Amino acid sequence: MKNNRKLSRTSKSAFINYGMVIVAYLIIQIMISGGQISFVLRGQLVPICAYVVMAISLNLVVGFSGELSLGHAGFMSVGAFSGVISSVALQGMISNGPLRLALSILVGAIAASIMGVLIGIPVLRLRGDYLAIVTLAFGEIIKNLVTVFYVGMDKSGLHLSMSSAGLNMDETGKVLLSGPMGALNYTMLSTFTAGVVLVLITLFVVQNLVNSRSGRAIMAIRDNRIAAESTGVSVTKYKMMAFVTASAFAGAAGVLYALNYTTVVAKKFDFNTSILVLVFVVLGGLGNLRGSIIAATLLTVLPEVLREFNEYRMLIYAIVLILVMLITNNDQAKAVRAKLTRRFDLWLTGFRGRKQKAEGSAGNE
């Protein structure tokens, strides 16, 4: 009985998350059609979706796995540049933009997951501060490696070099990745609809993973590594599972983000971006996917909303961060939220009981 009740509560929470995203999407589409959203805020919609995917995926590592990773933006950069290159390479074969975007996102996710495996093998043997420092270093290494590569494309295919002069392209060639200049000469494909679909897919995969046997093993390792190992749980396997899954979705978010602009540079995916995503996760609550969605959305929009208060907007932003941190991590606030949730559950149960009773009475009559 308790297991069924817990399963029902978990399913309810998952569907609330899906519903929240879908309702927000519909409301925004109505507001766009009515001209109630400014051009600047409309330009933030795809980045918001990318940051939400980043926050959900990082929460899988930090919140559910209990490992502090500071190199998440590095996987985002791998996905971004591999996705840009694949979108141009597929342009001659696939003219349909949404399909090409979907395939590019898939390529970016695969590239980032491969990088996640390569980095995870040595890194996940570490713990605590050592893990944070090494993931930070790997994130910066990935970002700097991108800046030394040049990729071009002509009628004979792709060309890779460590310098622009070494590409050796014919007159039809164009540079796609120009070292420190970043990615160039590609078509913008990302849309708000595609971003929402990616958010829903990320939620589906992460929620199902967390609520599965593997997810329980991941959280058992987080709670007590020694006890988990003593019961036969493979620590390396499940930590790698969480890390690679998070890396794959970070790569997918990178593709969505990069294909929303005409150019993108590696500097965008630096340490500051990793810290920003970590702030989303911490403020939303560790292990709280709904909180990650809300925090990523609000904290991405807030600087733009406060832009009219140019002199004070970062001060207001900092005050909001502190207040949110106090509210989300305060025991009294958590108790109030739990009490409200219990009351809502009781009201919902009573409402269903009264409805069934009324239907039974109507049937007897």
KOLZAFI-389745 format. One record per residue (C-alpha): residue number from 1; x, y, z. Coordinates in Angstrom, 3 decimals. Example, Ala and Ser with C-alpha at 12.3 -4.5 7.8 and 13.67 -1.06 7.14 Angstrom:
BEGIN
  resi         X         Y         Z
     1    12.300    -4.500     7.800
     2    13.670    -1.060     7.140
END
This chain:
BEGIN
  resi         X         Y         Z
     1     0.000     0.000     0.000
     2     2.785     2.403     0.943
     3     4.687     1.566    -2.247
     4     1.576     2.240    -4.365
     5     1.026     5.532    -2.540
     6     4.668     6.521    -3.092
     7     4.459     5.531    -6.763
     8     1.293     7.581    -7.154
     9     2.955    10.589    -5.525
    10     5.998    10.219    -7.789
    11     3.857     9.953   -10.915
    12     1.829    12.960    -9.794
    13     4.991    15.021    -9.334
    14     6.292    13.972   -12.753
    15     3.042    14.918   -14.501
    16     2.967    18.246   -12.659
    17     6.405    19.002   -14.108
    18     5.262    18.099   -17.627
    19     2.068    20.094   -17.205
    20     3.925    23.128   -15.877
    21     6.200    23.204   -18.939
    22     3.331    22.686   -21.409
    23     1.094    25.310   -19.777
    24     3.957    27.831   -19.725
    25     4.588    27.114   -23.426
    26     0.913    27.685   -24.327
    27     0.687    30.889   -22.291
    28     3.848    32.291   -23.893
    29     2.608    31.407   -27.389
    30    -0.672    33.238   -26.673
    31     1.248    36.250   -25.359
    32     3.522    36.250   -28.424
    33     0.541    36.166   -30.782
    34    -0.989    39.060   -28.835
    35     2.232    41.084   -28.965
    36     2.583    41.133   -25.180
    37     6.191    39.916   -25.065
    38     8.995    42.251   -26.108
    39    11.508    41.377   -28.806
    40    14.281    41.127   -26.194
    41    12.363    38.642   -24.046
    42    11.409    36.636   -27.131
    43    15.110    36.314   -27.868
    44    15.581    34.806   -24.397
    45    13.122    31.934   -24.878
    46    15.514    29.468   -26.540
    47    18.400    30.228   -24.122
    48    15.968    29.688   -21.232
    49    15.130    26.227   -22.597
    50    18.848    25.463   -22.989
    51    19.566    26.562   -19.416
    52    16.619    24.543   -18.077
    53    18.021    21.421   -19.768
    54    21.448    22.232   -18.320
    55    20.012    22.694   -14.816
    56    18.002    19.450   -14.925
    57    20.981    17.465   -16.185
    58    23.400    18.969   -13.644
    59    20.900    18.258   -10.866
    60    21.213    14.584   -11.789
    61    24.927    14.772   -10.915
    62    24.893    17.248    -8.027
    63    21.474    16.625    -6.502
    64    20.852    12.916    -7.034
    65    24.386    11.561    -7.380
    66    25.890    13.881    -4.762
    67    28.976    14.787    -6.826
    68    30.052    18.401    -7.337
    69    30.830    18.996   -11.013
    70    32.109    22.404   -12.167
    71    32.788    21.546   -15.808
    72    29.269    21.216   -17.176
    73    29.763    24.084   -19.635
    74    32.609    22.112   -21.234
    75    30.161    19.414   -22.356
    76    27.836    22.159   -23.559
    77    30.634    23.505   -25.787
    78    31.381    20.034   -27.217
    79    27.733    19.650   -28.158
    80    27.450    23.201   -29.495
    81    30.342    23.029   -31.957
    82    29.786    19.434   -33.060
    83    26.106    20.262   -33.592
    84    26.915    23.349   -35.658
    85    29.319    21.404   -37.870
    86    26.847    18.532   -38.347
    87    24.008    20.935   -39.195
    88    26.061    22.404   -42.049
    89    27.304    18.981   -43.171
    90    23.713    17.705   -43.346
    91    22.417    20.764   -45.180
    92    22.974    19.286   -48.637
    93    21.212    16.015   -47.782
    94    18.387    17.264   -45.523
    95    16.577    20.470   -46.435
    96    14.011    20.197   -43.635
    97    15.143    22.529   -40.828
    98    13.464    20.843   -37.810
    99    14.731    17.410   -38.879
   100    18.252    18.755   -39.354
   101    18.049    20.405   -35.935
   102    16.931    17.137   -34.328
   103    19.790    15.198   -35.946
   104    22.291    17.906   -34.948
   105    21.064    17.758   -31.340
   106    21.488    13.975   -31.438
   107    25.038    14.342   -32.777
   108    25.869    16.921   -30.107
   109    24.472    14.683   -27.360
   110    26.490    11.690   -28.596
   111    29.706    13.731   -28.864
   112    29.246    15.131   -25.343
   113    28.435    11.686   -23.912
   114    31.611    10.243   -25.451
   115    33.579    13.075   -23.869
   116    31.730    12.368   -20.612
   117    32.900     8.741   -20.680
   118    36.514     9.736   -21.411
   119    36.529    12.299   -18.609
   120    34.443    10.223   -16.209
   121    36.809     7.231   -16.193
   122    39.603     9.055   -14.316
   123    37.529    11.799   -12.661
   124    34.834     9.730   -10.942
   125    37.442     7.943    -8.863
   126    37.824    11.211    -6.952
   127    35.507    12.686    -4.331
   128    34.508    16.038    -2.888
   129    36.717    19.044    -3.560
   130    39.137    17.012    -5.690
   131    36.336    16.055    -8.070
   132    35.162    19.668    -8.305
   133    38.666    20.935    -9.078
   134    39.361    18.305   -11.736
   135    35.983    18.768   -13.485
   136    36.635    22.511   -13.480
   137    40.022    21.883   -15.093
   138    38.551    19.565   -17.723
   139    35.861    22.115   -18.562
   140    38.484    24.787   -19.157
   141    40.664    22.373   -21.153
   142    37.760    21.503   -23.451
   143    36.953    25.178   -23.958
   144    40.548    26.016   -24.830
   145    40.939    23.018   -27.139
   146    38.035    24.273   -29.236
   147    39.808    27.591   -29.785
   148    42.786    25.975   -31.536
   149    40.827    23.978   -34.106
   150    39.747    25.170   -37.543
   151    37.059    23.305   -39.483
   152    36.014    24.075   -43.048
   153    33.776    22.512   -45.647
   154    33.859    22.466   -49.444
   155    32.408    20.180   -52.102
   156    34.887    17.453   -51.178
   157    33.783    17.378   -47.524
   158    35.018    18.551   -44.122
   159    38.586    19.762   -43.474
   160    40.237    19.912   -40.050
   161    43.397    21.821   -39.182
   162    45.200    23.597   -36.366
   163    45.429    26.770   -38.479
   164    43.212    28.520   -41.024
   165    45.891    28.223   -43.710
   166    46.027    24.451   -43.307
   167    42.414    23.814   -44.323
   168    43.332    23.605   -48.060
   169    39.803    24.182   -49.355
   170    38.766    25.012   -52.901
   171    36.872    28.136   -53.952
   172    33.546    26.683   -52.747
   173    34.847    26.177   -49.222
   174    33.737    28.070   -46.136
   175    35.072    28.089   -42.607
   176    32.702    26.616   -40.002
   177    34.921    26.732   -36.934
   178    37.540    29.462   -36.852
   179    39.548    28.925   -33.670
   180    39.037    31.807   -31.208
   181    36.444    33.342   -33.540
   182    34.141    30.381   -32.854
   183    31.532    28.909   -35.178
   184    30.609    30.841   -38.324
   185    28.639    30.547   -41.580
   186    25.747    28.393   -40.430
   187    21.959    28.706   -40.432
   188    19.919    29.423   -37.313
   189    17.613    26.441   -36.716
   190    16.586    26.594   -33.055
   191    13.022    27.497   -32.129
   192    11.147    27.882   -28.870
   193     9.008    24.860   -29.748
   194    12.116    22.715   -30.274
   195    13.469    23.963   -26.942
   196    10.297    22.979   -25.078
   197    10.336    19.533   -26.713
   198    13.954    19.074   -25.588
   199    13.013    20.133   -22.032
   200    10.192    17.571   -21.964
   201    12.490    14.823   -23.290
   202    15.103    15.701   -20.656
   203    12.475    15.624   -17.916
   204    11.156    12.276   -19.153
   205    14.582    10.620   -19.217
   206    15.859    12.060   -15.930
   207    12.631    11.440   -13.988
   208    12.378     7.865   -15.225
   209    16.048     7.275   -14.411
   210    15.695     8.718   -10.910
   211    12.576     6.660   -10.176
   212    14.064     3.428   -11.532
   213    16.192     0.827    -9.796
   214    19.308     2.531   -11.175
   215    18.138     5.857    -9.760
   216    17.664     4.340    -6.326
   217    21.177     2.922    -6.557
   218    22.539     6.369    -7.515
   219    20.838     7.981    -4.519
   220    21.988     5.164    -2.227
   221    25.582     5.928    -3.223
   222    24.953     9.591    -2.476
   223    23.498     8.863     0.971
   224    26.048     6.270     2.097
   225    28.709     5.052    -0.301
   226    30.074     2.359     2.041
   227    26.635     0.895     2.775
   228    25.790     0.874    -0.939
   229    29.030    -0.926    -1.796
   230    28.423    -3.479     0.961
   231    25.073    -4.430    -0.628
   232    26.687    -5.054    -4.019
   233    25.964    -1.722    -5.720
   234    28.620    -0.873    -8.335
   235    29.610     2.671    -7.427
   236    31.616     3.307   -10.607
   237    28.845     2.021   -12.872
   238    26.049     4.131   -11.440
   239    28.115     7.273   -10.975
   240    29.220     6.932   -14.613
   241    25.593     6.444   -15.673
   242    24.517     9.697   -14.033
   243    27.584    11.609   -15.270
   244    27.302    10.483   -18.907
   245    23.534    11.066   -19.029
   246    24.035    14.593   -17.702
   247    26.858    15.176   -20.208
   248    24.675    14.035   -23.119
   249    21.880    16.473   -22.251
   250    24.402    19.269   -21.688
   251    25.645    18.624   -25.245
   252    22.060    18.691   -26.561
   253    21.471    21.998   -24.765
   254    24.661    23.343   -26.340
   255    23.377    22.568   -29.846
   256    20.036    24.235   -29.103
   257    21.838    27.290   -27.734
   258    24.399    27.590   -30.555
   259    21.879    27.220   -33.396
   260    19.875    30.104   -31.940
   261    22.582    32.582   -32.992
   262    24.469    33.393   -36.169
   263    27.822    32.951   -34.414
   264    28.948    31.409   -31.140
   265    32.352    31.590   -29.439
   266    34.001    29.186   -27.002
   267    34.300    31.955   -24.406
   268    30.565    31.640   -23.782
   269    31.084    28.150   -22.338
   270    33.577    29.071   -19.655
   271    33.734    28.649   -15.877
   272    31.139    31.386   -15.343
   273    28.519    29.414   -17.269
   274    29.189    26.295   -15.185
   275    28.793    28.337   -11.992
   276    25.609    29.954   -13.323
   277    24.038    26.537   -13.966
   278    25.167    25.368   -10.523
   279    23.418    28.421    -9.039
   280    20.209    27.351   -10.800
   281    20.495    23.892    -9.248
   282    21.311    25.112    -5.725
   283    18.625    27.801    -5.664
   284    16.020    25.434    -7.091
   285    16.939    22.796    -4.533
   286    19.243    19.799    -4.788
   287    17.260    16.865    -6.144
   288    14.312    19.124    -7.009
   289    13.755    19.109   -10.790
   290    10.792    21.477   -10.619
   291    12.885    23.944    -8.646
   292    15.648    23.738   -11.275
   293    13.145    24.605   -14.022
   294    11.757    27.577   -12.122
   295    15.162    28.878   -10.987
   296    16.708    28.611   -14.471
   297    13.743    30.452   -15.996
   298    13.492    33.255   -13.453
   299    17.213    33.910   -13.107
   300    17.687    34.022   -16.898
   301    14.810    36.452   -17.407
   302    15.472    38.610   -14.336
   303    18.553    40.536   -15.626
   304    16.630    41.478   -18.789
   305    13.541    42.527   -16.838
   306    15.706    44.709   -14.586
   307    17.607    46.272   -17.484
   308    15.656    49.531   -17.166
   309    17.184    49.874   -13.690
   310    20.616    49.786   -15.274
   311    22.572    51.174   -12.328
   312    20.974    48.943    -9.726
   313    19.915    45.814   -11.628
   314    22.859    43.648   -10.559
   315    22.374    44.786    -6.945
   316    18.689    43.810    -7.133
   317    19.677    40.534    -8.821
   318    22.087    39.735    -5.977
   319    19.444    40.559    -3.340
   320    16.943    38.278    -5.087
   321    19.517    35.460    -5.130
   322    20.111    35.835    -1.403
   323    16.382    35.909    -0.603
   324    15.687    32.844    -2.738
   325    18.583    31.022    -1.095
   326    17.225    31.848     2.369
   327    13.707    30.732     1.461
   328    14.612    27.487    -0.303
   329    17.120    26.388     2.345
   330    15.225    27.494     5.446
   331    13.781    24.692     7.617
   332    10.708    26.725     8.533
   333     9.974    27.483     4.876
   334    10.379    23.785     4.018
   335     7.972    22.892     6.831
   336     5.398    25.380     5.515
   337     5.692    23.957     1.981
   338     5.318    20.401     3.308
   339     2.259    21.431     5.343
   340     0.637    23.087     2.327
   341     1.369    20.004     0.218
   342    -0.241    17.711     2.813
   343    -3.304    19.937     3.010
   344    -3.630    19.938    -0.766
   345    -3.359    16.129    -0.856
   346    -6.030    15.819     1.838
   347    -8.312    18.236     0.006
   348    -7.792    16.363    -3.270
   349    -8.527    13.011    -1.603
   350   -11.688    14.419    -0.015
   351   -12.806    15.957    -3.292
   352   -12.405    12.626    -5.088
   353   -14.301    10.837    -2.307
   354   -17.212    13.293    -2.491
   355   -17.262    13.031    -6.273
   356   -17.366     9.217    -6.190
   357   -20.095     9.318    -3.535
   358   -22.158    11.726    -5.633
   359   -21.737     9.566    -8.720
   360   -22.790     6.477    -6.714
   361   -25.908     8.253    -5.414
   362   -26.835     9.381    -8.933
   363   -26.415     5.820   -10.199
   364   -28.700     4.407    -7.480
   365   -31.416     6.899    -8.329
END
